[in-house]
Amino acid sequence: MAISRIDLGGAGTPEALVKRILQAEPNLPVPVPIQELCARLGILRIEDLDTDGFEGGLVTDAMRSEGTILAKRGGEPRRRFTILHELGHFLMPHHFPDQPGRFLCKSSDLLRV
């Protein structure tokens, strides 16, 4: 996989991000290798989140130069969705964290478009 964040420049919506990812990686396998995709885009680690209050989270610096995604254990489809949801926060500069350098998402947050 050769994709980088430069390939995603100017994508302002989740749909635009997906379009740019598929343009950069036209032979992306299904299921998408999300660990590798996240690593190529600046996510250093994906760790388990052990809490009842949140489904996922993102810890990053102010410039979003790198990050760590936190995802609740559970069913694999839900966990994959949560990881990619948090990756979207990381990649979209107009998304602002609830606290400096940190996004935390509840189940209801994952349902919003």
C-alpha positions as CSV (number, residue, x, y, z in Angstrom):
1,M,0.0,0.0,0.0
2,A,1.5,3.3,-1.1
3,I,-1.2,5.8,0.0
4,S,-0.2,8.9,2.0
5,R,-2.1,11.8,3.5
6,I,-0.9,13.9,0.6
7,D,-3.2,11.8,-1.6
8,L,-6.2,12.9,0.5
9,G,-5.6,16.7,0.3
10,G,-8.8,18.8,0.0
11,A,-11.2,16.0,0.9
12,G,-13.7,17.8,3.1
13,T,-16.3,15.0,3.6
14,P,-16.2,11.3,4.5
15,E,-17.4,10.5,1.0
16,A,-14.6,12.6,-0.5
17,L,-12.1,10.8,1.7
18,V,-13.3,7.4,0.5
19,K,-13.2,8.6,-3.1
20,R,-9.6,9.8,-2.7
21,I,-8.5,6.6,-1.0
22,L,-9.9,4.5,-3.8
23,Q,-8.3,6.7,-6.4
24,A,-4.9,6.3,-4.7
25,E,-5.4,2.6,-4.0
26,P,-7.6,1.3,-6.9
27,N,-6.8,-2.4,-6.0
28,L,-7.6,-2.0,-2.3
29,P,-8.6,-5.5,-1.1
30,V,-11.9,-6.2,0.6
31,P,-12.0,-6.4,3.6
32,V,-9.9,-3.3,3.7
33,P,-6.7,-3.9,5.7
34,I,-7.5,-1.1,8.2
35,Q,-4.4,-1.5,10.3
36,E,-2.2,-1.0,7.3
37,L,-4.3,1.9,6.0
38,C,-4.3,3.6,9.4
39,A,-0.5,3.2,9.7
40,R,0.1,4.7,6.2
41,L,-2.1,7.7,7.1
42,G,-0.3,8.6,10.4
43,I,-2.0,6.4,13.1
44,L,0.8,4.9,15.2
45,R,-1.3,2.5,17.3
46,I,-4.8,1.1,17.6
47,E,-5.5,0.1,21.2
48,D,-8.4,-1.3,23.1
49,L,-10.7,1.1,24.9
50,D,-12.1,-0.3,28.1
51,T,-15.1,1.8,29.1
52,D,-18.8,1.7,29.0
53,G,-19.2,5.4,28.1
54,F,-17.5,5.5,24.7
55,E,-17.2,3.4,21.6
56,G,-14.0,4.9,20.4
57,G,-11.5,7.7,20.7
58,L,-8.6,9.5,19.1
59,V,-5.5,10.9,20.8
60,T,-3.4,13.2,18.7
61,D,-1.4,16.4,18.8
62,A,-2.6,19.8,17.8
63,M,-1.2,19.4,14.2
64,R,-2.5,15.9,13.9
65,S,0.9,14.8,12.8
66,E,0.3,11.3,14.3
67,G,-2.3,9.7,16.5
68,T,-3.5,6.7,18.4
69,I,-7.0,5.3,17.9
70,L,-8.9,3.7,20.8
71,A,-11.7,1.3,20.0
72,K,-13.9,-0.7,22.3
73,R,-13.7,-4.5,22.0
74,G,-16.7,-6.2,20.6
75,G,-17.9,-7.5,17.3
76,E,-15.4,-7.1,14.5
77,P,-17.7,-5.2,12.1
78,R,-18.5,-2.6,14.8
79,R,-14.9,-2.3,15.9
80,R,-13.7,-1.8,12.3
81,F,-16.4,0.9,11.8
82,T,-15.3,2.7,15.0
83,I,-11.7,2.6,13.9
84,L,-12.5,4.1,10.5
85,H,-14.8,6.7,12.1
86,E,-11.9,7.8,14.3
87,L,-9.6,7.8,11.3
88,G,-12.1,10.2,9.7
89,H,-11.7,12.6,12.7
90,F,-8.0,12.4,12.3
91,L,-8.0,13.2,8.5
92,M,-10.6,15.9,8.5
93,P,-9.1,19.2,9.7
94,H,-12.4,20.9,10.3
95,H,-13.4,18.3,12.9
96,F,-12.5,19.7,16.3
97,P,-11.9,17.6,19.4
98,D,-14.1,17.7,22.5
99,Q,-10.9,18.4,24.5
100,P,-7.5,19.5,23.1
101,G,-5.9,16.6,21.3
102,R,-8.7,14.1,22.1
103,F,-11.9,12.9,20.4
104,L,-14.2,10.6,22.3
105,C,-17.3,9.1,20.6
106,K,-20.3,7.6,22.1
107,S,-22.6,5.1,20.2
108,S,-24.9,8.0,19.3
109,D,-22.0,9.9,17.8
110,L,-21.3,7.1,15.4
111,L,-24.8,7.2,14.0
112,R,-24.6,10.9,13.0
113,V,-23.6,11.8,9.4
